[in-house]
Amino acid sequence: MRPDQADQLTTATELQDLSKGARWRMPYARRPKFIQLETVTKCNAKCPFCPQHEIARDPAKMPGDTWKKIVDDTRGWGITYRPFLTNEPFVDNRMPEIVRYIKENDPTARVEFNTNGELMTEDLGRELLEAGVDIMRFSIDGFSAPTYEPSRIGIKYEKVLERTTRFLEIWDAEGYRDKCFTELRMIEVPENRHEIEDYRAYWGPKCTEVLITQMYQWPWTGQKREDVVLKPCLKVLDEMFFYTDGDATICCWDVHGRGIIGNVNAESVGEIWESYAAATMRAVLDDGRRDLLQLCSRCNAYEGYDFDKFLVSKDS
């Protein structure tokens, strides 16, 4: 990306407001450790908490040449690949092929998925396990249909329960417990809190781990400008995210494409990681000036995180 394009990432036309020295010195990785691939833009659910429905880009599928180039560019880097973004990965029927390509072409790579589980047929599950998937996470936010279905609109709880249970039975019976980490994940909200104990009791013996996590707020989902947290960000330290057209962004929450730093069809993954646009955004964040970046100017992530260990200067 050219220097003049970086200005499009800021809410100001110039960056003179930055202080002369960074307030924080964040430990950015020399190259990415995690890469997420939006291989399709579609999802089979309409979750009220997810801004997936706000994607302005046309429905699309990432060409094979694009995702293969990303894998080839990073061979030997020890990347953990997540072939999903704000979509359900298994809407894309190429997933076993994608896993096989990654694992066969880069022995240092790992592959992990987050899925709602509805599309996990027995055949698909076996193909993924045989292809060498390393981590499979199922997001199931309830332990009954009345609790679950309002949070995962368009999906039937009984179908998810049946298919997830069957995947875990295959995983256990066919010798994949030591090869693939499995997790059941629930976002805790007042509506499902009463089911947590039963949730743990049912899923705990069946998978590697049960995780009860908290809801987070996506940028640009109601926050005002004054809500922005003037701190650095942990999300940009070692992760990259690619849209179906090859555009790279710095944040998995960038639904609107406000943080584009390059395109892998024109540059290598390494060149994008070290690009002027990426360096500019890191410099702005090191100064705690999220308000100067369009994407970050409505983000209050890591509000309670203590960044003092990375502090260089206390001057504002």
Stockholm file with secondary structure:
# STOCKHOLM 1.0

chainA/1-316         MRPDQADQLTTATELQDLSKGARWRMPYARRPKFIQLETVTKCNAKCPFCPQHEIARDPAKMPGDTWKKIVDDTRGWGITYRPFLTNEPFVDNRMPEIVRYIKENDPTARVEFNTNGELMTEDLGRELLEAGVDIMRFSIDGFSAPTYEPSRIGIKYEKVLERTTRFLEIWDAEGYRDKCFTELRMIEVPENRHEIEDYRAYWGPKCTEVLITQMYQWPWTGQKREDVVLKPCLKVLDEMFFYTDGDATICCWDVHGRGIIGNVNAESVGEIWESYAAATMRAVLDDGRRDLLQLCSRCNAYEGYDFDKFLVSKDS
#=GR chainA/1-316 SS CCHHHHGGGBSSSCCTTSCSSCSBCCCCCSSCSEEEECCBSCCSCBCTTCGGGGCCSCCCBCCHHHHHHHHHHTTTSCCEEECCSSSCGGGSTTHHHHHHHHHHHCTTCEEEEEECSTTCCHHHHHHHHHHTCCEEEEECCCSSHHHHTTTSBTCCHHHHHHHHHHHHHHHHHTTCTTTCEEEEEEEECTTTGGGHHHHHHHHGGGSSEEEEEECCCCTTSSCCGGGCCCSCCSTTSSEEEECTTSEEESCTTCTTCCSEEEETTTSCHHHHHTSHHHHHHHHHHHTTCGGGBTTGGGCCTTTTCCCGGGBSCCCC
#=GC SS_cons         CCHHHHGGGBSSSCCTTSCSSCSBCCCCCSSCSEEEECCBSCCSCBCTTCGGGGCCSCCCBCCHHHHHHHHHHTTTSCCEEECCSSSCGGGSTTHHHHHHHHHHHCTTCEEEEEECSTTCCHHHHHHHHHHTCCEEEEECCCSSHHHHTTTSBTCCHHHHHHHHHHHHHHHHHTTCTTTCEEEEEEEECTTTGGGHHHHHHHHGGGSSEEEEEECCCCTTSSCCGGGCCCSCCSTTSSEEEECTTSEEESCTTCTTCCSEEEETTTSCHHHHHTSHHHHHHHHHHHTTCGGGBTTGGGCCTTTTCCCGGGBSCCCC
//
